Amino acid sequence: MANVFENPAMVAAEALRHLENNCVMGRLVYRGYEKEWQQRPNGWNVGDTVTIKTPAYFRVQNGRAVVPVELKEQSTTFVVDKWKHVAWTLTAEEMTLDLDKWSKRFLKPAMQAIANYIDLSLLGLYSDVPNQVGTPGTTPSSFYVFAQAGARLTEESCPLDNRSCLIDPQAEAKLTDSLKGLFQQAIVSKSVEKGKIIDNFAGFKMYVSQNVNTHTNGEWAGRADLQRDTLAVEREVLHEIKSGGGVETIKKGDIFTYAAVNSVNPVSGMSTGSLRQFVVNADDALAAGDIADLTATPGTSPYQLNSGAAAAEWLPYQNHDVLPQDNAAVTVAGTASQQYKANLAFHEHAFGLVMVPIQIPASASWKATVSHNGYTIQVLRYIDGANYQETIRFDVLFGLKTLNPFLACRIAG
C-alpha cells in the first residue's frame, strides 16, 4: 500500500471514518442544520453564527368562528464556537508506515479523543433540560424509571420515533444485571452499533457512554424555607426566589418546582398532574432576606412562562397550568452539593450538532478537508523551521445547541 503521506485527502478521509465510528451521541442528535452552513466555500472561523427558527405549536379551536392567534415565531442563534484538534510531531518511523498501520497505531486513538469530546459536550446539554425522573444519588436499575422518562416525553408531545437514551456504565451494569434475560437477547442481535445496549427498551434505543455528565447541586438544594416572591405574570422571564437561610450557591442545571404548578401538554393544554420542573440557566447565589432573580427554563426566551391565559394570544403555547403564586413553596431536587449522574433520554430534535469546514491558511500546501454524513475534519502538515521537525494536526470546528429542552428528560443516577 502507498505511503501514508502521499495523499492528504486519503489521510483526512481515514481520520473522518474513525471520528464518525467513535461518536455515539453525535449520531443521535439532529444534524440538518449543516446545509445552513454551506454558504461559505472557503471555510468558517470560530465564533461564526447563523440564525435558526424555534419550533411552534398549534392548538385546535372549537366551533365555526375563527379566533386568530398571533404566531410569535422566534429565532435563536447557532454558534460554531468549539475548535478542537489533536497534533503531534512526525518521526522518521511514522513516515515510512503505510496507511493501515499508521491508522491503527496513531490515527484511531487520536480520533477517539475528539469523538469523546464531542459526545461529552453534547451530553453536557443536560443542564438545559428541566424534566427529570429517578432519584438523585440512586443508580437507575428498573424498567419503571425508564418508562417514566418515556411518559414524560410523551406528555410534552414528543414524537414516539427516534428516541434514544444514554446511560453511564454503572447504570448499564445495574440495569443489565436486573434484567438479564432481556439483555441477553440483545447481545446476540445481528444489529450492533458502537455503545448500543438494546434496540428497544421502554421505547428507547439504549446506549452506554462514559461521557455521561455528573451534576453537582447548589447549596440551596433540599432547603425547606424557599419561597416564590410575588405573583408571577404571563410571559415573565425571571423567577424571584427568597430564602430565610444564609448565603447559598445556585448552580446551572439545578431543578426546582413550585407548589401547585403543574406541567401541561403544549398542544392540548391539559394538565399532566405532575409538577412543572424548572431548570436554572446560570449560576447564582441566594442570601438570607434577599431575592434571587433566577433565569430558568421555562422562563427564558423563547420559553417564557405561559399559562392558559397566554395560550389565547401566543404561540408557542403553554408550559404550565397556573402561574406560580406569591409565597408558593419552592422545592429543589436532591440535596445540597450532591453529585449525581445525569443520564439522558431524548428525541433526535432535542439537540443539534453542526460541524463545518475550517478556513485553511492559503500558504499551507499539504492539507485537506473532508466531509461525510455531517462530519467534517481538516488535516494539515507543516514544518517547524526553527526545530527542523514536521508536525501533523487534525482540526474540527463545531457548534451544538439545545433545540427544544422539552424533548429530553434527565434520568438521575
N, C-alpha and C positions, 0 to 999 in steps of 0.2 A: 504494500500500500504506500501511496505517496507520503512524503514528509509532511508533518502536520502544518508547517508554516508556509507551505507553498500557496495556500488559498485562504485568505482571511474570512471569506464568506462561508467556507466549509467549517471553520472553527466556530464562527458565530452560530451557525445552524446546529452544530453539535451541542453547544452550550445551551441554546434555547430548548433543545429536546430534553436535556436534563432538568432545566428550570421548570418546564411545564409538567414533567413527570413527578417532580417532587413537591409541587404545590398541591395542597389539599383544599384549604379554604378558598384559594384563588380560583378553583374550578367551579365553585358552588354559588358564587355571587354574580350579580348582573354585570355583563361586560358590553352591553350595547352602546355605551357612550363613546367607544373608540372612534366611531365614524364622525363624531363631532370634532375630533382632533386631527383629521386628515387634511386640514386646510393649509398646513404649513409644511411644504415638502422638504425644507432644509432642516427640520427638526425643531424641538421645543427646548426651553430653558426652565430651570426650577422656578416655581412661583407663578407660572403662566396659568390663566384661568379661563374657563368657559362657563356660560350660564345655562342652567337646565331648569325646566318647569317642574314644579312639585305636583304630586297626584291630587286629583279632585274626586269627591264622592257626589253621588246624586241620590235623591230621595223621591219615591213615588208619592204623589198627592191625590187627594180624594176629589171625586166629582168632575163636573164639566167645566166649571170656572177655572181659569188659569190664574195662578198666583206666582208670578215670575220671581225667581231667586237670582240675585246677582252672583255671577260666577267670579269669585275673588281668586282667580288663578294667580299664584305667586311663583317666584323664582328663587333659586338658591345657586350658589357657586360651587363649582367642582375645580379644585386646585391641584395641580401636579407639584407637590412640594416635597417629595421624598426621592432624593437622588442617592442611590446606594451602589457600591462597587466592591469588587474584590480585585486585588492586584498582587503580583509577585515578580521577582526578578527571574529571568530565564537563565538556566545553566546550560553548559555545553551538552550535558547528558540529555536534558529535555529536548533540545533542538535536534537530536538525532532520532527521536522516537516517532513511530507512525501514529496516526490519529487515534486508533483503537487503544493503544497502550497509554498514550498521553491523556486521553479522555477518562479512562478508568482511574488512573493514579492521581490526577490533579483536577481535571475539569468537573467531574461528578461531585466531589466533596465541596468544591467552590460554589457550584450552583445550588447545592443543598443548603448552604449558608444563606444565600439570597432568598431561596424559596421559604426557608424558615422565618426569615424576617418579614416577608410579605404576609405569610399566614399569621404571624404574631401581631402584626399591625392591624390586619382585618379583624382578628378576634378581639383586639383591643377596643373595637367599636361597641363592645358590650356596654360600655359606660354611657352610651346614648339610649339604651333600651330601658323603658320603665317597667315592663312586665317581668315578673319573676315568680317561679314556683319552687317548691322544695324548702329545706331548712338550712340556712347558713351554718356551716360547720358540720353538716351531716352529708356524707357521700351518698348520692342517689343510687339505689340498688333495686328498685321495684318498677314494674311496668306502669304503675299508677302515676308516679311523678312525671313520667314522660307523656302519659296520656293527658295529664293536667296541662302540660305545655302545649300539646296539640289543641286541647279545648280552648285555651286562652287565645291562641292564634285564630281559631275559628270564630270566637266571639268578636274578634277585631275585623271580621270579614276578610280574612286571609284566604287566598285560593288554596284548594286542597292538594294541588300538584306542586312539584318542585320544592318540597320541604326537606330540609336537612338538619342534622343535629351533630354537633361536635362535642365530645366529652373528653375529659382528661384521663390519663392512663389508670389512675386509681379507681375512677368511676367505671371504666371498662372492666377492670379486674373484678370489682364487686358485682357488677351487673351480670357479667357472663357466668360468674360462679353461682349467682342466684337462679339464673335461667339457662342452665347447662344444655338441656335438651334442645331448646330453640336455637341457640347459637351454634351447636354442633352441626345442625343442618346448614347453616350459613357458611361454615368453614369449608364444606365440600362443594359449595356452589361453583359453577363454572365462571360466574361473573366476579372477577377480582379486580378491585381498584386499590390504589395506594391508600392505606389508612382506613379502608372501609371495614366495618364490622358486620353489617347485615343490610340487605336491601330495603326491608320494610319492617319497622318496629314502631308501633304507635303512630303510624303514618309518616315516619321519617326514614330517610336513608341515614344510617348511623355511621359515624366516623370517629376515630380516636386521634388525638393530637396532643403532643407535648407542649404545644403553644397556647393552650387554653390559659387565659389570664387569671391572675389572683387579684381579687378586690379587697382593699383594706377600708373598713368603715371609719368614718369620722368619730370623734369623741362624743358627739351628740346622740349617737345611736343607743337605743334602749332606755332613754330618759322618759320619765313618766309625767314631766311637767311642761312638755312642749305644747304650744297652742298657736292657732291661727290668730293673727292680729288684724282686726277689721273684716268686714264682709267683703268677699271678692266681687269683682264686677266682670261683666261679659267682655271678652277679648283682652283680659288682663294678661300681662306678660311677666309679672313678678309675684313671688309668693312671700308674704310677710309673716315671718315666724318669730315667736317670742319664747323666752325660757326664764325660769327663776333660778337657774344654776349659774355656775361660774363660766369663764371663757372656755369655749369648746370648739374644736375644729369640725368643719363640714367638708366632706370630700366629694369630688366629682364622681358620679356613679352611685352615690348613696340613694336608696329607695325609701320613700315615705308615703304615708296615706293620711287623709283627713277622715275623721269620723263622719259616717252617714253620707259620704260622697262616693257613688258607685260608677264604674265604667259602663259604657253603652256600646251597642253595636253601631258603628258610624253610619251605616246605611239605613237601618230601620229606626234607630233612636231608642230601642228597647234596652232597659237596664239589664245588665248581666247578673246582678245580685252580688257581684264581687266588688270590693273596694277598688276605686281607681288608684293605681300606683303611679307615682311621680318619681322622676329620676333627676337628681341635681346635675346641672350642666357645667358647673365650675366650682373650684374650691372656695370656701368662705369660712366665716367664723361667727359664733353666736355668744354674746356676753350677757350676763345677768342684767335684766332690766332693759336691754336693748332689743332692737328688732332687726333681724336679718332679712334683707330683700334678696331672696334666692331666685336665680334663674333655673328653671326646671322644665322638663317636658312631661305632660302637656303644660304649656305656658309660654314657651318661646315661639317666635315665628318659624314656620308657618302653622304651628300647632298651639295657638293661643287657647286660653280657657274658653271653651264653647259648651254651654249647657243647652237645654231645649229652646230657650229664648233666642239664642244666637242662631240656631238652625233655621229660624224663619227668615233670616236675612243673608246668611253667609254660607258659602261652600269653600273648602271642605266643612263637613258637619260636626256634630257633637263628639266630644271625647269624655264627657261625664254627664250625670243626670241632673244634679243640682249644684249651685255654687257653694264653695266652702264658706261656712258661717263664721261669724266673729266668735272667738274663743273655742272653736272646734278643736278637739284633741288631735294632735299630730303624733303618729307612730312611725318610727324609723325601723326598717328591717335589720335584724341582727343585734349585736351588742357593740359597745364602744371599742374601737380599734381592732375589731375582729377581722381576721383574714379568712377568705373562703374562695373557692374556685367558682368562676363564672362560666360554666358550661353554656352553650348557646344553641338554641333551636330557632330556625329561621326559614323564611321563604326566600327564594332567589332574589326577589326585588326589594328585600330589606336593605341590602348593602350593594354598593357599586365599587368596581375597581377599573381604573384606566391606566394602561401602560402606553407610553408614547416614545417615538424616536427622539434621540438627543441630537442637538445641533453639533456636528463634528467639526473641529477646527480644520480650516482649509489647508493648513500646512501638513496635516497628517497624511502619510502615504499608505501605510499598512493599516487598513481599517475596514470595518464592515458593520452594517446594521441589518438585522434580520427580524421579521415579524411573522407570527403564525398563531392563529386561534386567539388573537387578542394580546398575546405576549410579544414583547419587543426587547431585544438586547443589542448592545453595541460592544464590539471588541476593538481594541486599539493597542498597537505595539510600537514602542518608541525606544530611542537610545538616550541614556544619560551620559552626555559627553564628558561631564566632569569626572565621573567614576568609571567611564568606559564599560557600561553594562546595559543590557536590554531589560525592559520591563513590559509585561503584558497586563492589561486591565480589561475587566468586563463591567459595564455600567448598565443600570436600569433606572428609568425615571418614571414614577407612577404617582397616582393620587388615589385616595379612597374616600368614601362618603357613606354615611347612613342616609339612605334614600327615604325610608319610611320606618321609623322606630317601632311602630305598632305591628309590623310584620315579623317581629322577632320576640323571643321570650328567653330570659335567662333561667337556667336551672342551677340553683345554688348547690355547691358541693362542700 
